[in-house]
Amino acid sequence: MAAFSWTSFSNSKSLLGIFDASLRELGLDVVQKFSSQKQVYAETSPSRDLSKPLVKVIISLLSSSKSQLQVEVRSSESILLRSTRCEEIAISLKKIVPPN
């Protein structure tokens, strides 16, 4: 399983409000059922093509007093592979939510 994780900061009160459009631009669908002002859950659109992995992103507020975020990107791809879809999304997200 490929996985990337880092912490960052945000001054916004609603994570859903600031990340919804950015995640959609990366080809991710925000799952409203599992998202709130303090956590955003998004995943790539399901595909019948088994060669296209399901990538999941979770952005959570760790500390509201310090405005600290935890960003996680995961997929079913092997961690040993290079240039995976998981890695591509993680690199793009780091431009939007830079590690601290």
C-alpha positions as CSV (number, residue, x, y, z in Angstrom):
1,M,0.0,0.0,0.0
2,A,1.4,3.4,-1.0
3,A,1.0,6.1,1.6
4,F,2.2,9.6,2.1
5,S,1.6,11.7,5.3
6,W,2.6,15.2,6.5
7,T,1.6,18.0,8.7
8,S,0.8,21.6,7.7
9,F,-1.0,24.7,8.9
10,S,-4.2,26.5,8.0
11,N,-6.0,29.5,9.5
12,S,-9.3,28.6,8.1
13,K,-12.2,27.5,10.3
14,S,-13.7,25.1,7.6
15,L,-11.3,22.6,5.9
16,L,-14.2,21.6,3.6
17,G,-14.6,25.1,2.4
18,I,-10.9,25.7,1.5
19,F,-10.0,22.3,0.1
20,D,-13.1,21.2,-1.8
21,A,-12.3,22.9,-5.1
22,S,-8.6,22.1,-5.0
23,L,-9.3,18.4,-4.5
24,R,-11.8,18.3,-7.3
25,E,-9.2,19.9,-9.6
26,L,-6.9,16.9,-8.8
27,G,-9.6,14.5,-9.9
28,L,-10.8,13.6,-6.4
29,D,-14.4,13.5,-5.2
30,V,-15.1,14.9,-1.8
31,V,-17.3,12.4,0.1
32,Q,-19.7,14.7,2.0
33,K,-20.9,11.8,4.3
34,F,-17.4,11.5,5.8
35,S,-16.4,15.2,5.7
36,S,-17.0,18.1,8.0
37,Q,-15.5,21.5,8.9
38,K,-12.6,19.7,10.7
39,Q,-12.0,16.8,8.3
40,V,-12.1,16.3,4.6
41,Y,-12.3,12.8,3.0
42,A,-11.9,12.5,-0.8
43,E,-11.2,9.7,-3.2
44,T,-10.7,9.1,-6.9
45,S,-13.7,8.2,-8.9
46,P,-14.3,4.4,-8.8
47,S,-13.3,2.7,-12.1
48,R,-14.1,-0.6,-13.6
49,D,-10.5,-0.6,-14.9
50,L,-8.6,-2.5,-12.3
51,S,-5.3,-0.9,-13.4
52,K,-6.6,2.5,-12.1
53,P,-6.1,2.4,-8.3
54,L,-8.4,3.9,-5.8
55,V,-6.6,6.9,-4.1
56,K,-7.9,8.2,-0.8
57,V,-7.1,11.6,0.8
58,I,-7.8,12.6,4.4
59,I,-7.1,16.1,5.7
60,S,-7.8,16.5,9.4
61,L,-7.5,19.3,11.9
62,L,-5.1,18.1,14.6
63,S,-5.1,21.2,16.8
64,S,-7.5,24.0,16.4
65,S,-5.5,26.2,18.7
66,K,-2.4,25.8,16.6
67,S,-4.2,25.5,13.3
68,Q,-2.2,22.3,12.6
69,L,-3.4,19.8,9.9
70,Q,-2.6,16.2,9.1
71,V,-2.7,15.2,5.4
72,E,-2.8,11.6,4.4
73,V,-2.8,10.1,0.8
74,R,-3.2,6.4,0.4
75,S,-3.8,3.9,-2.3
76,S,-3.7,0.2,-3.0
77,E,-0.6,0.6,-5.2
78,S,2.7,-1.0,-4.1
79,I,4.9,1.3,-2.1
80,L,7.9,0.0,-4.1
81,L,6.6,1.4,-7.4
82,R,7.7,4.8,-8.7
83,S,5.4,7.5,-10.2
84,T,2.2,6.0,-8.8
85,R,-1.1,7.8,-8.9
86,C,-0.8,8.1,-5.1
87,E,2.6,9.8,-5.4
88,E,1.3,12.1,-8.2
89,I,-1.6,13.3,-6.0
90,A,0.6,13.7,-2.9
91,I,3.1,15.8,-4.9
92,S,0.3,18.0,-6.2
93,L,-1.3,18.3,-2.7
94,K,2.0,19.4,-1.2
95,K,1.9,22.5,-3.5
96,I,-1.6,23.3,-2.1
97,V,-0.9,22.2,1.5
98,P,2.8,22.5,2.0
99,P,4.5,20.5,4.7
100,N,5.7,22.5,7.7
